[in-house]
């Protein structure tokens, strides 16, 4: 079985690397020559813990073949995974340019040879039907499957090797089975792959995840619904956090007790500066657009977007209220963390970037930022407004700050003690944007604590 992955980004490179380490011959077809060159050198172009040893092994063993050539990548492929980006258009709908580029290239490259095209990219419901029609009109011999990806950046390997569920949406039962079998073969190798990566598998059981076969439309809708629901859960916690602030309750106490109800669950109820990244914001807006396309208004998701967008500004206002003279204007503020969450270099739609920029533009603060991993990506600096100073060294970034915002919960920041911060800072205001610290410990070190809903 030869596999081709089209689009070697966060999802595609992870998938390609795992498959090659499980013994498959894999072509990683990527249009960005720079990314191909980096992968050929045996590493990833983004940060994901433990991925590099697997990329190196896959490339050195010859099983992972990075290329920019469709002809090279497709001629012997049995299964083709499409993992290209599906960013949003300015109106919030999904931009499917790359998805249909792949379909067009496929049709013009493979003739009538038999292949399975597996869509891993997140696409709006109804996309697969259009692709199936296009494939059939062209006379190609391709079975189409929607197999949405659920990995999370920061835990991509574990999520892929110890998945909860694999959704396989397709009309061709034998093609569906080929894909299920492929995952089963990876699962059979997962302990070896994890060991090679150096990933701890302590506490992981031998249980296999669930295989769920559905129609193409259902598979497409499952993916965006899952993300929109998680985004809604986070946003619900943030809305209640605002009430907790006003009413002097503690959102962590509230959500721990609320989440103890198994019907609700504790996960994704942490209040903070909101969600970001390359998936949740666009999947929420994409679902709104799908609703409009089919004549269904999903009002709740408009509220989610609006509430989520308000969080960086809300935290800054709360901090300003607690600052000397009730203003951050002219104050030396350090923002720790730029990535949208810990464990990734991804700064797409990062609320931490929004906080840094708003501190300059709206609050008039003098801002310095630090994020060891995200700053390795030159784009992380490009998204910052002028006048923000990027500091390479963590201690130097905290030193002499009148205010510190811990905007991304990297362990590098959350593991530092309150006294460590207090000793380096020249001021006293400590803003815990993701509720990662104990307010009592921060106050005991002589600092003023500002959290979200606490
Ligand atoms: P990405 O931008 O990191 O990667 C996409 C890659 O595809 C890029 O490297 C790009 O150069 C390449 N590409 C674009 N057009 C191409 C073409 N015609 N031929 C070959 N390569 C091409 O995106 P990503 O984060 O990996 O996401 C990919 C898809 O998976 C999206 O639909 C996303 O919503 C979904 N997804 C992402 C995650 C995540 O955590 N990143 C999780 C689940 C699902």
Boltz pocket constraint, residues with backbone or C-beta under 6 A from the ligand:
constraints:
  - pocket:
      binder: B
      contacts: [[A, 6], [A, 7], [A, 8], [A, 9], [A, 10], [A, 11], [A, 12], [A, 29], [A, 30], [A, 31], [A, 32], [A, 35], [A, 83], [A, 84], [A, 85], [A, 86], [A, 98], [A, 101], [A, 102], [A, 120], [A, 121], [A, 122], [A, 123], [A, 149], [A, 150], [A, 151], [A, 152], [A, 153], [A, 278], [A, 279]]
      max_distance: 6.0
